[in-house]
Amino acid sequence: MSQQTVNIRILDKEYQVSCPPEERHALLDSAKALDEQMRAIRNSGSVIGLERIAVMAALNLTYELAKLEDQKESQGASNDLISRLDKKISTALHSLEQSTAF
């Protein structure tokens, strides 16, 4: 798998990052999201220093990712419950149809 160098810009600093060509778009989107998060933190004035801003942005983005994963797990559990209920209802209806067919 070949790598390509992609230039990204975060808080007016340029970085070169290697990635596979098929992941270039995702890398650029990620860099844009990080830049936006870091700018928002810097502009709030409550956090000073590039390293602290980067840590806060990482924490915020990781928290958002964890929430999305929890929602996905919860949705999966709901889908499992719905599938089990559907199977029980189908079985009950089938039994009812069998008992009334005589």
Backbone as CSV, one residue per row, in Angstrom:
resi,resn,N_x,N_y,N_z,CA_x,CA_y,CA_z,C_x,C_y,C_z
1,MET,0.856,-1.162,0.000,0.000,0.000,0.000,0.911,1.237,0.000
2,SER,0.727,2.095,-0.954,1.571,3.282,-1.050,1.038,4.390,-0.142
3,GLN,1.948,5.215,0.261,1.617,6.352,1.113,1.824,7.630,0.309
4,GLN,1.079,8.642,0.661,1.300,9.946,0.064,1.367,10.973,1.182
5,THR,2.111,12.034,0.932,2.240,13.097,1.916,1.129,14.110,1.690
6,VAL,0.445,14.431,2.767,-0.660,15.388,2.718,-0.296,16.543,3.637
7,ASN,-0.451,17.752,3.149,-0.215,18.938,3.963,-1.525,19.352,4.610
8,ILE,-1.488,19.469,5.935,-2.664,19.927,6.666,-2.274,21.170,7.457
9,ARG,-3.271,21.985,7.754,-3.020,23.230,8.478,-3.928,23.263,9.703
10,ILE,-3.283,23.390,10.872,-4.016,23.445,12.132,-3.496,24.645,12.915
11,LEU,-4.404,25.541,13.265,-4.052,26.778,13.966,-2.882,27.493,13.294
12,ASP,-3.013,27.654,11.993,-2.051,28.390,11.172,-0.661,27.755,11.123
13,LYS,-0.533,26.510,11.541,0.724,25.783,11.422,0.524,24.674,10.405
14,GLU,1.514,24.483,9.569,1.435,23.460,8.536,2.132,22.189,9.009
15,TYR,1.490,21.066,8.736,2.040,19.749,9.084,1.983,18.864,7.854
16,GLN,2.987,17.999,7.726,2.985,17.005,6.659,2.701,15.655,7.293
17,VAL,1.708,14.970,6.747,1.287,13.684,7.290,1.226,12.684,6.150
18,SER,1.741,11.481,6.389,1.667,10.416,5.391,0.407,9.601,5.623
19,CYS,-0.239,9.255,4.529,-1.417,8.397,4.627,-1.656,7.728,3.281
20,PRO,-2.398,6.623,3.277,-2.756,5.994,2.010,-3.662,6.932,1.203
21,PRO,-3.552,6.896,-0.121,-4.355,7.807,-0.952,-5.862,7.721,-0.683
22,GLU,-6.355,6.523,-0.394,-7.793,6.370,-0.183,-8.258,6.967,1.147
23,GLU,-7.328,7.308,2.033,-7.681,7.898,3.316,-7.430,9.403,3.364
24,ARG,-7.003,9.966,2.246,-6.664,11.392,2.192,-7.844,12.275,2.594
25,HIS,-9.004,11.982,2.026,-10.192,12.792,2.303,-10.554,12.744,3.793
26,ALA,-10.498,11.556,4.387,-10.815,11.412,5.813,-9.802,12.161,6.675
27,LEU,-8.531,12.119,6.278,-7.500,12.854,7.014,-7.759,14.357,6.959
28,LEU,-8.083,14.859,5.776,-8.355,16.290,5.635,-9.586,16.703,6.449
29,ASP,-10.617,15.870,6.446,-11.813,16.154,7.248,-11.479,16.160,8.738
30,SER,-10.655,15.205,9.158,-10.249,15.134,10.564,-9.433,16.355,10.963
31,ALA,-8.523,16.752,10.097,-7.697,17.933,10.375,-8.567,19.184,10.471
32,LYS,-9.563,19.277,9.601,-10.464,20.427,9.638,-11.256,20.454,10.947
33,ALA,-11.745,19.293,11.377,-12.493,19.213,12.631,-11.605,19.578,13.815
34,LEU,-10.376,19.103,13.817,-9.446,19.432,14.890,-9.126,20.922,14.905
35,ASP,-8.890,21.487,13.728,-8.599,22.914,13.624,-9.770,23.738,14.166
36,GLU,-10.987,23.376,13.791,-12.171,24.101,14.262,-12.309,23.998,15.780
37,GLN,-12.084,22.805,16.308,-12.187,22.595,17.753,-11.128,23.419,18.494
38,MET,-9.913,23.404,17.983,-8.826,24.140,18.638,-9.049,25.648,18.544
39,ARG,-9.560,26.118,17.418,-9.854,27.546,17.274,-10.945,27.986,18.254
40,ALA,-11.960,27.155,18.392,-13.043,27.490,19.322,-12.521,27.581,20.757
41,ILE,-11.662,26.651,21.123,-11.092,26.661,22.475,-10.205,27.891,22.655
42,ARG,-9.356,28.164,21.663,-8.466,29.328,21.756,-9.276,30.617,21.832
43,ASN,-10.324,30.717,21.005,-11.129,31.944,20.980,-11.963,32.142,22.241
44,SER,-12.214,31.060,22.979,-12.970,31.205,24.221,-12.152,31.945,25.280
45,GLY,-10.832,31.902,25.136,-9.958,32.602,26.068,-9.756,31.899,27.396
46,SER,-10.425,30.766,27.591,-10.309,30.086,28.882,-9.094,29.163,28.961
47,VAL,-8.497,28.836,27.813,-7.328,27.956,27.787,-6.229,28.669,27.025
48,ILE,-5.052,28.716,27.631,-3.916,29.396,27.008,-2.801,28.384,26.785
49,GLY,-2.157,28.469,25.645,-1.037,27.591,25.324,-1.455,26.533,24.329
50,LEU,-0.645,26.374,23.300,-0.965,25.440,22.220,-1.131,24.013,22.726
51,GLU,-0.257,23.592,23.623,-0.337,22.223,24.131,-1.634,22.003,24.900
52,ARG,-2.007,22.947,25.737,-3.252,22.817,26.506,-4.473,22.848,25.592
53,ILE,-4.428,23.703,24.586,-5.531,23.761,23.616,-5.656,22.421,22.902
54,ALA,-4.518,21.845,22.505,-4.529,20.551,21.809,-5.091,19.451,22.706
55,VAL,-4.707,19.445,23.982,-5.212,18.434,24.914,-6.715,18.599,25.113
56,MET,-7.174,19.824,25.284,-8.606,20.053,25.461,-9.387,19.641,24.212
57,ALA,-8.855,19.960,23.041,-9.516,19.555,21.791,-9.572,18.034,21.685
58,ALA,-8.459,17.369,22.042,-8.439,15.902,22.005,-9.467,15.320,22.962
59,LEU,-9.565,15.882,24.157,-10.562,15.418,25.120,-11.980,15.619,24.603
60,ASN,-12.247,16.793,24.046,-13.590,17.072,23.515,-13.951,16.123,22.385
61,LEU,-13.033,15.920,21.449,-13.318,15.047,20.309,-13.454,13.591,20.746
62,THR,-12.641,13.163,21.711,-12.733,11.797,22.221,-14.056,11.592,22.947
63,TYR,-14.485,12.602,23.704,-15.774,12.526,24.391,-16.920,12.397,23.386
64,GLU,-16.880,13.209,22.336,-17.917,13.130,21.301,-17.935,11.752,20.642
65,LEU,-16.759,11.196,20.379,-16.667,9.863,19.785,-17.245,8.809,20.720
66,ALA,-16.926,8.904,22.000,-17.454,7.954,22.981,-18.976,8.023,23.049
67,LYS,-19.534,9.246,23.007,-20.992,9.397,23.014,-21.610,8.721,21.790
68,LEU,-21.005,8.920,20.631,-21.526,8.301,19.411,-21.460,6.777,19.490
69,GLU,-20.359,6.260,20.053,-20.235,4.808,20.200,-21.285,4.273,21.168
70,ASP,-21.539,5.001,22.257,-22.582,4.593,23.209,-23.951,4.586,22.539
71,GLN,-24.223,5.610,21.734,-25.503,5.669,21.027,-25.632,4.505,20.060
72,LYS,-24.547,4.175,19.393,-24.564,3.061,18.443,-24.823,1.744,19.166
73,GLU,-24.150,1.540,20.327,-24.382,0.332,21.118,-25.822,0.272,21.611
74,SER,-26.331,1.404,22.069,-27.704,1.462,22.558,-28.694,1.146,21.441
75,GLN,-28.417,1.695,20.255,-29.283,1.432,19.116,-29.223,-0.043,18.731
76,GLY,-28.022,-0.630,18.808,-27.873,-2.053,18.508,-28.654,-2.911,19.481
77,ALA,-28.614,-2.540,20.773,-29.373,-3.272,21.786,-30.870,-3.134,21.528
78,SER,-31.304,-1.950,21.131,-32.719,-1.735,20.815,-33.132,-2.580,19.619
79,ASN,-32.259,-2.633,18.611,-32.560,-3.441,17.425,-32.661,-4.924,17.787
80,ASP,-31.789,-5.393,18.698,-31.851,-6.786,19.143,-33.161,-7.059,19.861
81,LEU,-33.561,-6.142,20.726,-34.809,-6.293,21.470,-35.988,-6.337,20.506
82,ILE,-35.998,-5.454,19.531,-37.077,-5.420,18.536,-37.119,-6.732,17.753
83,SER,-35.954,-7.240,17.388,-35.899,-8.515,16.647,-36.454,-9.663,17.486
84,ARG,-36.091,-9.702,18.775,-36.599,-10.769,19.647,-38.110,-10.652,19.827
85,LEU,-38.594,-9.411,20.017,-40.041,-9.207,20.166,-40.778,-9.596,18.887
86,ASP,-40.207,-9.232,17.749,-40.816,-9.582,16.467,-40.917,-11.101,16.314
87,LYS,-39.859,-11.791,16.710,-39.865,-13.253,16.613,-40.918,-13.850,17.529
88,LYS,-41.031,-13.324,18.765,-42.035,-13.827,19.704,-43.444,-13.579,19.183
89,ILE,-43.675,-12.385,18.643,-45.005,-12.054,18.103,-45.327,-12.953,16.918
90,SER,-44.356,-13.151,16.054,-44.578,-14.015,14.885,-44.895,-15.443,15.316
91,THR,-44.164,-15.924,16.316,-44.406,-17.279,16.827,-45.799,-17.371,17.443
92,ALA,-46.169,-16.354,18.230,-47.493,-16.348,18.864,-48.597,-16.295,17.809
93,LEU,-48.428,-15.474,16.790,-49.432,-15.385,15.720,-49.540,-16.694,14.962
94,HIS,-48.407,-17.306,14.711,-48.404,-18.584,14.002,-49.130,-19.646,14.832
95,SER,-48.856,-19.664,16.148,-49.538,-20.615,17.038,-51.036,-20.351,17.067
96,LEU,-51.408,-19.084,17.102,-52.820,-18.710,17.110,-53.501,-19.140,15.809
97,GLU,-52.821,-18.932,14.704,-53.383,-19.348,13.408,-53.548,-20.855,13.351
98,GLN,-52.587,-21.585,13.909,-52.668,-23.057,13.916,-53.824,-23.539,14.786
99,SER,-54.036,-22.879,15.929,-55.081,-23.339,16.842,-56.472,-22.979,16.331
100,THR,-56.609,-21.915,15.551,-57.921,-21.522,15.037,-58.214,-22.152,13.684
101,ALA,-57.260,-22.842,13.112,-57.464,-23.447,11.812,-58.305,-24.710,11.900
102,PHE,-58.411,-25.279,13.096,-59.168,-26.528,13.244,-60.592,-26.264,13.465
